[in-house]
Amino acid sequence: MSDKKPGKKPEGPAAIHCKVKACKHSPSKFEFCAEHFDQFKFGLINKHGEPCMDFEKKQEQYEHFKHPHKKHA
Ligand SMILES: [Zn+2]
């Protein structure tokens, strides 16, 4: 006996939007879109999608992290 119906995923009460309020992307991981998940991993935003205290400072570091081989013109 099996209740499994292959091919159909159960649709839970998962978020339909990225946790970051201003963001309209659909979530990819941990209710963040791919971009904001990276920011969360980096510590730019907390798990609620809110910017951390030194957000601006970290944002610079994040840009370097995202583009580590940026060439100078
Ligand atoms: Zn997002």
N, CA, C, O and the ligand as a Tripos MOL2 file, in Angstrom:
@<TRIPOS>MOLECULE
protein
  293   291    74     0     0
PROTEIN
NO_CHARGES

@<TRIPOS>ATOM
      1 N           0.8250   -1.2110    0.0000 N.3       1 MET1
      2 CA          0.0000    0.0000    0.0000 C.3       1 MET1
      3 C           0.8560    1.2560    0.0000 C.2       1 MET1
      4 O           1.8750    1.3390    0.6870 O.2       1 MET1
      5 N           0.4340    2.1940   -0.7580 N.am      2 SER2
      6 CA          1.2140    3.4290   -0.8200 C.3       2 SER2
      7 C           0.3300    4.6310   -1.1260 C.2       2 SER2
      8 O          -0.5490    4.5910   -1.9880 O.2       2 SER2
      9 N           0.5920    5.6700   -0.4060 N.am      3 ASP3
     10 CA         -0.1580    6.9040   -0.6330 C.3       3 ASP3
     11 C           0.5730    7.8440   -1.5830 C.2       3 ASP3
     12 O           0.1030    8.9350   -1.9080 O.2       3 ASP3
     13 N           1.7340    7.3810   -2.0120 N.am      4 LYS4
     14 CA          2.5610    8.2600   -2.8340 C.3       4 LYS4
     15 C           2.0030    8.4100   -4.2420 C.2       4 LYS4
     16 O           1.6420    7.4360   -4.9020 O.2       4 LYS4
     17 N           1.9480    9.6370   -4.6670 N.am      5 LYS5
     18 CA          1.5470    9.8980   -6.0400 C.3       5 LYS5
     19 C           2.7290   10.5020   -6.7870 C.2       5 LYS5
     20 O           3.0240   11.6910   -6.6630 O.2       5 LYS5
     21 N           3.3780    9.6780   -7.5420 N.am      6 PRO6
     22 CA          4.5810   10.1660   -8.2200 C.3       6 PRO6
     23 C           4.2670   11.2890   -9.2080 C.2       6 PRO6
     24 O           3.2250   11.3070   -9.8630 O.2       6 PRO6
     25 N           5.2060   12.2150   -9.2830 N.am      7 GLY7
     26 CA          5.0300   13.3010  -10.2430 C.3       7 GLY7
     27 C           4.3510   14.5180   -9.6500 C.2       7 GLY7
     28 O           4.2950   15.5770  -10.2750 O.2       7 GLY7
     29 N           3.8280   14.3610   -8.4200 N.am      8 LYS8
     30 CA          3.1830   15.5220   -7.8110 C.3       8 LYS8
     31 C           3.8110   15.8710   -6.4820 C.2       8 LYS8
     32 O           3.8650   15.0550   -5.5610 O.2       8 LYS8
     33 N           4.2780   17.0850   -6.4040 N.am      9 LYS9
     34 CA          4.8400   17.5300   -5.1390 C.3       9 LYS9
     35 C           3.7380   18.1200   -4.2660 C.2       9 LYS9
     36 O           2.8750   18.8510   -4.7520 O.2       9 LYS9
     37 N           3.7730   17.8090   -3.0130 N.am     10 PRO10
     38 CA          2.7970   18.4230   -2.1070 C.3      10 PRO10
     39 C           3.0720   19.9110   -1.9490 C.2      10 PRO10
     40 O           4.2110   20.3150   -1.7160 O.2      10 PRO10
     41 N           2.0650   20.6980   -2.0710 N.am     11 GLU11
     42 CA          2.2410   22.1290   -1.9380 C.3      11 GLU11
     43 C           1.9270   22.5750   -0.5170 C.2      11 GLU11
     44 O           0.7680   22.7270   -0.1310 O.2      11 GLU11
     45 N           2.9780   22.7780    0.2350 N.am     12 GLY12
     46 CA          2.8330   23.2130    1.6170 C.3      12 GLY12
     47 C           2.6140   24.7050    1.6920 C.2      12 GLY12
     48 O           2.4410   25.3760    0.6740 O.2      12 GLY12
     49 N           2.6220   25.2170    2.9110 N.am     13 PRO13
     50 CA          2.4250   26.6590    3.1050 C.3      13 PRO13
     51 C           3.7060   27.4490    2.8840 C.2      13 PRO13
     52 O           3.9510   28.4500    3.5580 O.2      13 PRO13
     53 N           4.5130   27.0020    1.9500 N.am     14 ALA14
     54 CA          5.7930   27.6640    1.6970 C.3      14 ALA14
     55 C           5.5760   29.0680    1.1460 C.2      14 ALA14
     56 O           4.5510   29.3790    0.5400 O.2      14 ALA14
     57 N           6.5720   29.8890    1.3790 N.am     15 ALA15
     58 CA          6.4940   31.2600    0.9010 C.3      15 ALA15
     59 C           6.4780   31.2900   -0.6220 C.2      15 ALA15
     60 O           7.1340   30.4840   -1.2820 O.2      15 ALA15
     61 N           5.7270   32.2220   -1.1560 N.am     16 ILE16
     62 CA          5.6970   32.3410   -2.6090 C.3      16 ILE16
     63 C           6.6020   33.4510   -3.1020 C.2      16 ILE16
     64 O           6.8800   33.5710   -4.2950 O.2      16 ILE16
     65 N           7.0500   34.2510   -2.1680 N.am     17 HIS17
     66 CA          7.9990   35.3000   -2.5270 C.3      17 HIS17
     67 C           9.2360   35.1980   -1.6400 C.2      17 HIS17
     68 O           9.1950   34.6710   -0.5280 O.2      17 HIS17
     69 N          10.3040   35.7090   -2.1620 N.am     18 CYS18
     70 CA         11.5300   35.8400   -1.3900 C.3      18 CYS18
     71 C          11.2290   36.6060   -0.1000 C.2      18 CYS18
     72 O          10.3890   37.5060   -0.0760 O.2      18 CYS18
     73 N          11.9250   36.2340    0.9610 N.am     19 LYS19
     74 CA         11.6570   36.8420    2.2700 C.3      19 LYS19
     75 C          11.9350   38.3360    2.3220 C.2      19 LYS19
     76 O          11.3500   39.0570    3.1300 O.2      19 LYS19
     77 N          12.8150   38.7890    1.4710 N.am     20 VAL20
     78 CA         13.0950   40.2160    1.4290 C.3      20 VAL20
     79 C          11.8780   40.9410    0.8650 C.2      20 VAL20
     80 O          11.4470   40.6840   -0.2600 O.2      20 VAL20
     81 N          11.3460   41.8310    1.6530 N.am     21 LYS21
     82 CA         10.0420   42.3950    1.3230 C.3      21 LYS21
     83 C           9.9710   43.0600   -0.0380 C.2      21 LYS21
     84 O           8.9790   42.9280   -0.7540 O.2      21 LYS21
     85 N          11.0310   43.7760   -0.3900 N.am     22 ALA22
     86 CA         11.0160   44.5170   -1.6460 C.3      22 ALA22
     87 C          11.2360   43.6080   -2.8510 C.2      22 ALA22
     88 O          11.0930   44.0300   -3.9990 O.2      22 ALA22
     89 N          11.5830   42.3700   -2.5760 N.am     23 CYS23
     90 CA         11.9510   41.4560   -3.6480 C.3      23 CYS23
     91 C          10.7440   40.6640   -4.1460 C.2      23 CYS23
     92 O           9.9720   40.1150   -3.3610 O.2      23 CYS23
     93 N          10.6030   40.6190   -5.4620 N.am     24 LYS24
     94 CA          9.4450   39.9300   -6.0450 C.3      24 LYS24
     95 C           9.8050   38.5710   -6.6560 C.2      24 LYS24
     96 O           8.9750   37.9150   -7.2850 O.2      24 LYS24
     97 N          11.0640   38.1680   -6.4540 N.am     25 HIS25
     98 CA         11.4740   36.8910   -7.0260 C.3      25 HIS25
     99 C          10.8940   35.7310   -6.2260 C.2      25 HIS25
    100 O          10.6020   35.8620   -5.0370 O.2      25 HIS25
    101 N          10.7370   34.6230   -6.8800 N.am     26 SER26
    102 CA         10.2650   33.4510   -6.1630 C.3      26 SER26
    103 C          11.4360   32.8220   -5.4180 C.2      26 SER26
    104 O          12.5680   32.8520   -5.9010 O.2      26 SER26
    105 N          11.1740   32.2600   -4.2580 N.am     27 PRO27
    106 CA         12.2400   31.7230   -3.4280 C.3      27 PRO27
    107 C          12.9400   30.5360   -4.0600 C.2      27 PRO27
    108 O          12.3380   29.7360   -4.7760 O.2      27 PRO27
    109 N          14.2240   30.4480   -3.7750 N.am     28 SER28
    110 CA         15.0270   29.3620   -4.3060 C.3      28 SER28
    111 C          15.4840   28.4540   -3.1650 C.2      28 SER28
    112 O          15.3050   27.2360   -3.1990 O.2      28 SER28
    113 N          16.0810   29.0910   -2.1510 N.am     29 LYS29
    114 CA         16.5560   28.3300   -0.9920 C.3      29 LYS29
    115 C          16.1940   29.0580    0.2840 C.2      29 LYS29
    116 O          16.3200   30.2800    0.3580 O.2      29 LYS29
    117 N          15.7540   28.3370    1.2750 N.am     30 PHE30
    118 CA         15.4330   28.9230    2.5820 C.3      30 PHE30
    119 C          14.5470   30.1530    2.4580 C.2      30 PHE30
    120 O          14.7030   31.1190    3.2060 O.2      30 PHE30
    121 N          13.6410   30.1140    1.5360 N.am     31 GLU31
    122 CA         12.6940   31.2070    1.3210 C.3      31 GLU31
    123 C          13.3640   32.5000    0.8620 C.2      31 GLU31
    124 O          12.7960   33.5860    0.9780 O.2      31 GLU31
    125 N          14.5780   32.3630    0.3400 N.am     32 PHE32
    126 CA         15.2140   33.4840   -0.3150 C.3      32 PHE32
    127 C          15.3810   33.1550   -1.7910 C.2      32 PHE32
    128 O          15.5010   31.9850   -2.1530 O.2      32 PHE32
    129 N          15.3900   34.1650   -2.6410 N.am     33 CYS33
    130 CA         15.7660   33.9260   -4.0260 C.3      33 CYS33
    131 C          17.2750   33.6910   -4.0560 C.2      33 CYS33
    132 O          17.9570   33.8850   -3.0500 O.2      33 CYS33
    133 N          17.7830   33.2810   -5.1930 N.am     34 ALA34
    134 CA         19.1950   32.9190   -5.2880 C.3      34 ALA34
    135 C          20.0910   34.0760   -4.8570 C.2      34 ALA34
    136 O          21.0630   33.8920   -4.1240 O.2      34 ALA34
    137 N          19.7440   35.2660   -5.3270 N.am     35 GLU35
    138 CA         20.5510   36.4440   -5.0060 C.3      35 GLU35
    139 C          20.5380   36.7420   -3.5090 C.2      35 GLU35
    140 O          21.5840   36.9820   -2.9060 O.2      35 GLU35
    141 N          19.3740   36.7250   -2.9300 N.am     36 HIS36
    142 CA         19.2900   37.0610   -1.5180 C.3      36 HIS36
    143 C          19.7930   35.9300   -0.6310 C.2      36 HIS36
    144 O          20.1990   36.1590    0.5080 O.2      36 HIS36
    145 N          19.7640   34.7230   -1.1530 N.am     37 PHE37
    146 CA         20.3530   33.6270   -0.3950 C.3      37 PHE37
    147 C          21.8580   33.8330   -0.2710 C.2      37 PHE37
    148 O          22.4540   33.5740    0.7750 O.2      37 PHE37
    149 N          22.4560   34.3030   -1.3560 N.am     38 ASP38
    150 CA         23.8770   34.6360   -1.3120 C.3      38 ASP38
    151 C          24.1390   35.7290   -0.2790 C.2      38 ASP38
    152 O          25.1040   35.6710    0.4820 O.2      38 ASP38
    153 N          23.2740   36.7070   -0.2720 N.am     39 GLN39
    154 CA         23.4290   37.8040    0.6860 C.3      39 GLN39
    155 C          23.2540   37.3110    2.1170 C.2      39 GLN39
    156 O          23.9390   37.7690    3.0320 O.2      39 GLN39
    157 N          22.3430   36.3860    2.2960 N.am     40 PHE40
    158 CA         22.1160   35.7990    3.6150 C.3      40 PHE40
    159 C          23.3420   35.0010    4.0600 C.2      40 PHE40
    160 O          23.7720   35.0950    5.2090 O.2      40 PHE40
    161 N          23.8980   34.2170    3.1380 N.am     41 LYS41
    162 CA         25.0840   33.4250    3.4310 C.3      41 LYS41
    163 C          26.2410   34.3300    3.8280 C.2      41 LYS41
    164 O          27.0260   34.0110    4.7210 O.2      41 LYS41
    165 N          26.3260   35.4480    3.1530 N.am     42 PHE42
    166 CA         27.4200   36.3870    3.3690 C.3      42 PHE42
    167 C          27.2250   37.1940    4.6470 C.2      42 PHE42
    168 O          28.1640   37.8130    5.1480 O.2      42 PHE42
    169 N          26.0270   37.1830    5.1610 N.am     43 GLY43
    170 CA         25.7530   37.9050    6.3960 C.3      43 GLY43
    171 C          25.2360   39.3080    6.1640 C.2      43 GLY43
    172 O          25.1700   40.1130    7.0920 O.2      43 GLY43
    173 N          24.8710   39.6010    4.9290 N.am     44 LEU44
    174 CA         24.3380   40.9250    4.6160 C.3      44 LEU44
    175 C          22.9520   41.1200    5.2030 C.2      44 LEU44
    176 O          22.6190   42.1850    5.7220 O.2      44 LEU44
    177 N          22.1680   40.0870    5.1100 N.am     45 ILE45
    178 CA         20.8060   40.1450    5.6470 C.3      45 ILE45
    179 C          20.6120   38.9850    6.6190 C.2      45 ILE45
    180 O          21.2630   37.9470    6.5040 O.2      45 ILE45
    181 N          19.7280   39.1730    7.5570 N.am     46 ASN46
    182 CA         19.4660   38.0890    8.4980 C.3      46 ASN46
    183 C          18.3900   37.1530    7.9460 C.2      46 ASN46
    184 O          17.8860   37.3370    6.8380 O.2      46 ASN46
    185 N          18.0580   36.1580    8.7430 N.am     47 LYS47
    186 CA         17.1430   35.1280    8.2390 C.3      47 LYS47
    187 C          15.7330   35.6570    8.0150 C.2      47 LYS47
    188 O          14.9060   34.9900    7.3930 O.2      47 LYS47
    189 N          15.4660   36.8420    8.5160 N.am     48 HIS48
    190 CA         14.1570   37.4510    8.2740 C.3      48 HIS48
    191 C          14.1600   38.3360    7.0340 C.2      48 HIS48
    192 O          13.1520   38.9500    6.6870 O.2      48 HIS48
    193 N          15.3220   38.3880    6.3700 N.am     49 GLY49
    194 CA         15.4010   39.2100    5.1660 C.3      49 GLY49
    195 C          15.6300   40.6790    5.4620 C.2      49 GLY49
    196 O          15.4110   41.5430    4.6130 O.2      49 GLY49
    197 N          16.0800   40.9510    6.6970 N.am     50 GLU50
    198 CA         16.3530   42.3430    7.0450 C.3      50 GLU50
    199 C          17.8520   42.6060    6.9700 C.2      50 GLU50
    200 O          18.6550   41.7310    7.2920 O.2      50 GLU50
    201 N          18.2200   43.7820    6.5540 N.am     51 PRO51
    202 CA         19.6410   44.1100    6.4480 C.3      51 PRO51
    203 C          20.3140   44.1200    7.8180 C.2      51 PRO51
    204 O          19.7260   44.5680    8.8030 O.2      51 PRO51
    205 N          21.5290   43.6310    7.8740 N.am     52 CYS52
    206 CA         22.2360   43.6140    9.1420 C.3      52 CYS52
    207 C          22.7660   45.0060    9.4760 C.2      52 CYS52
    208 O          22.6260   45.9450    8.6920 O.2      52 CYS52
    209 N          23.3810   45.1210   10.6630 N.am     53 MET53
    210 CA         23.7490   46.4470   11.1540 C.3      53 MET53
    211 C          24.7800   47.1580   10.2770 C.2      53 MET53
    212 O          24.6450   48.3460    9.9870 O.2      53 MET53
    213 N          25.7910   46.4340    9.8650 N.am     54 ASP54
    214 CA         26.7980   47.0770    9.0000 C.3      54 ASP54
    215 C          26.5690   46.6810    7.5410 C.2      54 ASP54
    216 O          27.4890   46.2780    6.8290 O.2      54 ASP54
    217 N          25.3340   46.8090    7.1320 N.am     55 PHE55
    218 CA         24.9200   46.3910    5.7970 C.3      55 PHE55
    219 C          25.7430   47.0730    4.7060 C.2      55 PHE55
    220 O          26.2360   46.4180    3.7880 O.2      55 PHE55
    221 N          25.8850   48.3800    4.8130 N.am     56 GLU56
    222 CA         26.5820   49.1250    3.7640 C.3      56 GLU56
    223 C          28.0360   48.7080    3.6300 C.2      56 GLU56
    224 O          28.5730   48.5810    2.5290 O.2      56 GLU56
    225 N          28.6560   48.4980    4.7810 N.am     57 LYS57
    226 CA         30.0520   48.0730    4.7950 C.3      57 LYS57
    227 C          30.1720   46.6920    4.1500 C.2      57 LYS57
    228 O          31.0470   46.4450    3.3200 O.2      57 LYS57
    229 N          29.2830   45.8190    4.5480 N.am     58 LYS58
    230 CA         29.3340   44.4510    4.0340 C.3      58 LYS58
    231 C          28.9540   44.3880    2.5650 C.2      58 LYS58
    232 O          29.4150   43.5120    1.8330 O.2      58 LYS58
    233 N          28.1250   45.3070    2.1440 N.am     59 GLN59
    234 CA         27.6980   45.3000    0.7600 C.3      59 GLN59
    235 C          28.8930   45.4800   -0.1750 C.2      59 GLN59
    236 O          28.9610   44.8730   -1.2440 O.2      59 GLN59
    237 N          29.8190   46.3130    0.2440 N.am     60 GLU60
    238 CA         31.0370   46.5070   -0.5460 C.3      60 GLU60
    239 C          31.8090   45.2080   -0.6450 C.2      60 GLU60
    240 O          32.2430   44.8080   -1.7250 O.2      60 GLU60
    241 N          31.9760   44.5560    0.4930 N.am     61 GLN61
    242 CA         32.6960   43.2890    0.5160 C.3      61 GLN61
    243 C          31.9670   42.2510   -0.3390 C.2      61 GLN61
    244 O          32.5780   41.4240   -1.0160 O.2      61 GLN61
    245 N          30.6600   42.3290   -0.2790 N.am     62 TYR62
    246 CA         29.8400   41.3890   -1.0420 C.3      62 TYR62
    247 C          30.0550   41.5720   -2.5440 C.2      62 TYR62
    248 O          30.1420   40.5970   -3.2900 O.2      62 TYR62
    249 N          30.1390   42.8060   -2.9690 N.am     63 GLU63
    250 CA         30.3860   43.0810   -4.3900 C.3      63 GLU63
    251 C          31.7130   42.4770   -4.8330 C.2      63 GLU63
    252 O          31.8260   41.9340   -5.9320 O.2      63 GLU63
    253 N          32.7090   42.5800   -3.9660 N.am     64 HIS64
    254 CA         34.0120   41.9880   -4.2860 C.3      64 HIS64
    255 C          33.9110   40.4670   -4.3190 C.2      64 HIS64
    256 O          34.5370   39.7970   -5.1400 O.2      64 HIS64
    257 N          33.1150   39.9540   -3.4140 N.am     65 PHE65
    258 CA         32.9150   38.5100   -3.3270 C.3      65 PHE65
    259 C          32.2140   37.9900   -4.5770 C.2      65 PHE65
    260 O          32.5200   36.9060   -5.0740 O.2      65 PHE65
    261 N          31.2610   38.7920   -5.0760 N.am     66 LYS66
    262 CA         30.5150   38.3860   -6.2650 C.3      66 LYS66
    263 C          31.3380   38.5340   -7.5420 C.2      66 LYS66
    264 O          31.1650   37.7800   -8.4990 O.2      66 LYS66
    265 N          32.2280   39.5120   -7.5380 N.am     67 HIS67
    266 CA         33.0300   39.7620   -8.7390 C.3      67 HIS67
    267 C          34.5110   39.7890   -8.3730 C.2      67 HIS67
    268 O          35.1560   40.8350   -8.4460 O.2      67 HIS67
    269 N          35.0400   38.6460   -7.9820 N.am     68 PRO68
    270 CA         36.4110   38.6160   -7.4730 C.3      68 PRO68
    271 C          37.4610   38.8720   -8.5560 C.2      68 PRO68
    272 O          38.5760   39.2950   -8.2510 O.2      68 PRO68
    273 N          37.1150   38.6220   -9.7920 N.am     69 HIS69
    274 CA         38.1010   38.7890  -10.8550 C.3      69 HIS69
    275 C          37.7520   39.9470  -11.7730 C.2      69 HIS69
    276 O          38.0260   39.9350  -12.9730 O.2      69 HIS69
    277 N          37.1520   40.9190  -11.1750 N.am     70 LYS70
    278 CA         36.7910   42.0960  -11.9550 C.3      70 LYS70
    279 C          38.0440   42.7470  -12.4960 C.2      70 LYS70
    280 O          38.9860   43.0360  -11.7580 O.2      70 LYS70
    281 N          38.0400   42.9700  -13.7810 N.am     71 LYS71
    282 CA         39.2410   43.5540  -14.3820 C.3      71 LYS71
    283 C          39.1610   45.0750  -14.3710 C.2      71 LYS71
    284 O          38.1060   45.6820  -14.5540 O.2      71 LYS71
    285 N          40.3060   45.6390  -14.1510 N.am     72 HIS72
    286 CA         40.3440   47.1060  -14.1890 C.3      72 HIS72
    287 C          40.4780   47.5640  -15.6340 C.2      72 HIS72
    288 O          41.2250   46.9840  -16.4220 O.2      72 HIS72
    289 N          39.7640   48.5790  -15.9510 N.am     73 ALA73
    290 CA         39.7520   49.0500  -17.3330 C.3      73 ALA73
    291 C          41.0880   49.6910  -17.6910 C.2      73 ALA73
    292 O          41.2700   50.1500  -18.8180 O.2      73 ALA73
    293 ZN         15.1240   38.0900   -3.2060 Zn       74 ZN74
@<TRIPOS>BOND
     1     1     2 1
     2     2     3 1
     3     3     4 2
     4     3     5 am
     5     5     6 1
     6     6     7 1
     7     7     8 2
     8     7     9 am
     9     9    10 1
    10    10    11 1
    11    11    12 2
    12    11    13 am
    13    13    14 1
    14    14    15 1
    15    15    16 2
    16    15    17 am
    17    17    18 1
    18    18    19 1
    19    19    20 2
    20    19    21 am
    21    21    22 1
    22    22    23 1
    23    23    24 2
    24    23    25 am
    25    25    26 1
    26    26    27 1
    27    27    28 2
    28    27    29 am
    29    29    30 1
    30    30    31 1
    31    31    32 2
    32    31    33 am
    33    33    34 1
    34    34    35 1
    35    35    36 2
    36    35    37 am
    37    37    38 1
    38    38    39 1
    39    39    40 2
    40    39    41 am
    41    41    42 1
    42    42    43 1
    43    43    44 2
    44    43    45 am
    45    45    46 1
    46    46    47 1
    47    47    48 2
    48    47    49 am
    49    49    50 1
    50    50    51 1
    51    51    52 2
    52    51    53 am
    53    53    54 1
    54    54    55 1
    55    55    56 2
    56    55    57 am
    57    57    58 1
    58    58    59 1
    59    59    60 2
    60    59    61 am
    61    61    62 1
    62    62    63 1
    63    63    64 2
    64    63    65 am
    65    65    66 1
    66    66    67 1
    67    67    68 2
    68    67    69 am
    69    69    70 1
    70    70    71 1
    71    71    72 2
    72    71    73 am
    73    73    74 1
    74    74    75 1
    75    75    76 2
    76    75    77 am
    77    77    78 1
    78    78    79 1
    79    79    80 2
    80    79    81 am
    81    81    82 1
    82    82    83 1
    83    83    84 2
    84    83    85 am
    85    85    86 1
    86    86    87 1
    87    87    88 2
    88    87    89 am
    89    89    90 1
    90    90    91 1
    91    91    92 2
    92    91    93 am
    93    93    94 1
    94    94    95 1
    95    95    96 2
    96    95    97 am
    97    97    98 1
    98    98    99 1
    99    99   100 2
   100    99   101 am
   101   101   102 1
   102   102   103 1
   103   103   104 2
   104   103   105 am
   105   105   106 1
   106   106   107 1
   107   107   108 2
   108   107   109 am
   109   109   110 1
   110   110   111 1
   111   111   112 2
   112   111   113 am
   113   113   114 1
   114   114   115 1
   115   115   116 2
   116   115   117 am
   117   117   118 1
   118   118   119 1
   119   119   120 2
   120   119   121 am
   121   121   122 1
   122   122   123 1
   123   123   124 2
   124   123   125 am
   125   125   126 1
   126   126   127 1
   127   127   128 2
   128   127   129 am
   129   129   130 1
   130   130   131 1
   131   131   132 2
   132   131   133 am
   133   133   134 1
   134   134   135 1
   135   135   136 2
   136   135   137 am
   137   137   138 1
   138   138   139 1
   139   139   140 2
   140   139   141 am
   141   141   142 1
   142   142   143 1
   143   143   144 2
   144   143   145 am
   145   145   146 1
   146   146   147 1
   147   147   148 2
   148   147   149 am
   149   149   150 1
   150   150   151 1
   151   151   152 2
   152   151   153 am
   153   153   154 1
   154   154   155 1
   155   155   156 2
   156   155   157 am
   157   157   158 1
   158   158   159 1
   159   159   160 2
   160   159   161 am
   161   161   162 1
   162   162   163 1
   163   163   164 2
   164   163   165 am
   165   165   166 1
   166   166   167 1
   167   167   168 2
   168   167   169 am
   169   169   170 1
   170   170   171 1
   171   171   172 2
   172   171   173 am
   173   173   174 1
   174   174   175 1
   175   175   176 2
   176   175   177 am
   177   177   178 1
   178   178   179 1
   179   179   180 2
   180   179   181 am
   181   181   182 1
   182   182   183 1
   183   183   184 2
   184   183   185 am
   185   185   186 1
   186   186   187 1
   187   187   188 2
   188   187   189 am
   189   189   190 1
   190   190   191 1
   191   191   192 2
   192   191   193 am
   193   193   194 1
   194   194   195 1
   195   195   196 2
   196   195   197 am
   197   197   198 1
   198   198   199 1
   199   199   200 2
   200   199   201 am
   201   201   202 1
   202   202   203 1
   203   203   204 2
   204   203   205 am
   205   205   206 1
   206   206   207 1
   207   207   208 2
   208   207   209 am
   209   209   210 1
   210   210   211 1
   211   211   212 2
   212   211   213 am
   213   213   214 1
   214   214   215 1
   215   215   216 2
   216   215   217 am
   217   217   218 1
   218   218   219 1
   219   219   220 2
   220   219   221 am
   221   221   222 1
   222   222   223 1
   223   223   224 2
   224   223   225 am
   225   225   226 1
   226   226   227 1
   227   227   228 2
   228   227   229 am
   229   229   230 1
   230   230   231 1
   231   231   232 2
   232   231   233 am
   233   233   234 1
   234   234   235 1
   235   235   236 2
   236   235   237 am
   237   237   238 1
   238   238   239 1
   239   239   240 2
   240   239   241 am
   241   241   242 1
   242   242   243 1
   243   243   244 2
   244   243   245 am
   245   245   246 1
   246   246   247 1
   247   247   248 2
   248   247   249 am
   249   249   250 1
   250   250   251 1
   251   251   252 2
   252   251   253 am
   253   253   254 1
   254   254   255 1
   255   255   256 2
   256   255   257 am
   257   257   258 1
   258   258   259 1
   259   259   260 2
   260   259   261 am
   261   261   262 1
   262   262   263 1
   263   263   264 2
   264   263   265 am
   265   265   266 1
   266   266   267 1
   267   267   268 2
   268   267   269 am
   269   269   270 1
   270   270   271 1
   271   271   272 2
   272   271   273 am
   273   273   274 1
   274   274   275 1
   275   275   276 2
   276   275   277 am
   277   277   278 1
   278   278   279 1
   279   279   280 2
   280   279   281 am
   281   281   282 1
   282   282   283 1
   283   283   284 2
   284   283   285 am
   285   285   286 1
   286   286   287 1
   287   287   288 2
   288   287   289 am
   289   289   290 1
   290   290   291 1
   291   291   292 2
@<TRIPOS>SUBSTRUCTURE
     1 MET1         2 RESIDUE 1 A MET
     2 SER2         6 RESIDUE 1 A SER
     3 ASP3        10 RESIDUE 1 A ASP
     4 LYS4        14 RESIDUE 1 A LYS
     5 LYS5        18 RESIDUE 1 A LYS
     6 PRO6        22 RESIDUE 1 A PRO
     7 GLY7        26 RESIDUE 1 A GLY
     8 LYS8        30 RESIDUE 1 A LYS
     9 LYS9        34 RESIDUE 1 A LYS
    10 PRO10       38 RESIDUE 1 A PRO
    11 GLU11       42 RESIDUE 1 A GLU
    12 GLY12       46 RESIDUE 1 A GLY
    13 PRO13       50 RESIDUE 1 A PRO
    14 ALA14       54 RESIDUE 1 A ALA
    15 ALA15       58 RESIDUE 1 A ALA
    16 ILE16       62 RESIDUE 1 A ILE
    17 HIS17       66 RESIDUE 1 A HIS
    18 CYS18       70 RESIDUE 1 A CYS
    19 LYS19       74 RESIDUE 1 A LYS
    20 VAL20       78 RESIDUE 1 A VAL
    21 LYS21       82 RESIDUE 1 A LYS
    22 ALA22       86 RESIDUE 1 A ALA
    23 CYS23       90 RESIDUE 1 A CYS
    24 LYS24       94 RESIDUE 1 A LYS
    25 HIS25       98 RESIDUE 1 A HIS
    26 SER26      102 RESIDUE 1 A SER
    27 PRO27      106 RESIDUE 1 A PRO
    28 SER28      110 RESIDUE 1 A SER
    29 LYS29      114 RESIDUE 1 A LYS
    30 PHE30      118 RESIDUE 1 A PHE
    31 GLU31      122 RESIDUE 1 A GLU
    32 PHE32      126 RESIDUE 1 A PHE
    33 CYS33      130 RESIDUE 1 A CYS
    34 ALA34      134 RESIDUE 1 A ALA
    35 GLU35      138 RESIDUE 1 A GLU
    36 HIS36      142 RESIDUE 1 A HIS
    37 PHE37      146 RESIDUE 1 A PHE
    38 ASP38      150 RESIDUE 1 A ASP
    39 GLN39      154 RESIDUE 1 A GLN
    40 PHE40      158 RESIDUE 1 A PHE
    41 LYS41      162 RESIDUE 1 A LYS
    42 PHE42      166 RESIDUE 1 A PHE
    43 GLY43      170 RESIDUE 1 A GLY
    44 LEU44      174 RESIDUE 1 A LEU
    45 ILE45      178 RESIDUE 1 A ILE
    46 ASN46      182 RESIDUE 1 A ASN
    47 LYS47      186 RESIDUE 1 A LYS
    48 HIS48      190 RESIDUE 1 A HIS
    49 GLY49      194 RESIDUE 1 A GLY
    50 GLU50      198 RESIDUE 1 A GLU
    51 PRO51      202 RESIDUE 1 A PRO
    52 CYS52      206 RESIDUE 1 A CYS
    53 MET53      210 RESIDUE 1 A MET
    54 ASP54      214 RESIDUE 1 A ASP
    55 PHE55      218 RESIDUE 1 A PHE
    56 GLU56      222 RESIDUE 1 A GLU
    57 LYS57      226 RESIDUE 1 A LYS
    58 LYS58      230 RESIDUE 1 A LYS
    59 GLN59      234 RESIDUE 1 A GLN
    60 GLU60      238 RESIDUE 1 A GLU
    61 GLN61      242 RESIDUE 1 A GLN
    62 TYR62      246 RESIDUE 1 A TYR
    63 GLU63      250 RESIDUE 1 A GLU
    64 HIS64      254 RESIDUE 1 A HIS
    65 PHE65      258 RESIDUE 1 A PHE
    66 LYS66      262 RESIDUE 1 A LYS
    67 HIS67      266 RESIDUE 1 A HIS
    68 PRO68      270 RESIDUE 1 A PRO
    69 HIS69      274 RESIDUE 1 A HIS
    70 LYS70      278 RESIDUE 1 A LYS
    71 LYS71      282 RESIDUE 1 A LYS
    72 HIS72      286 RESIDUE 1 A HIS
    73 ALA73      290 RESIDUE 1 A ALA
    74 ZN74       293 GROUP 0 **** ****
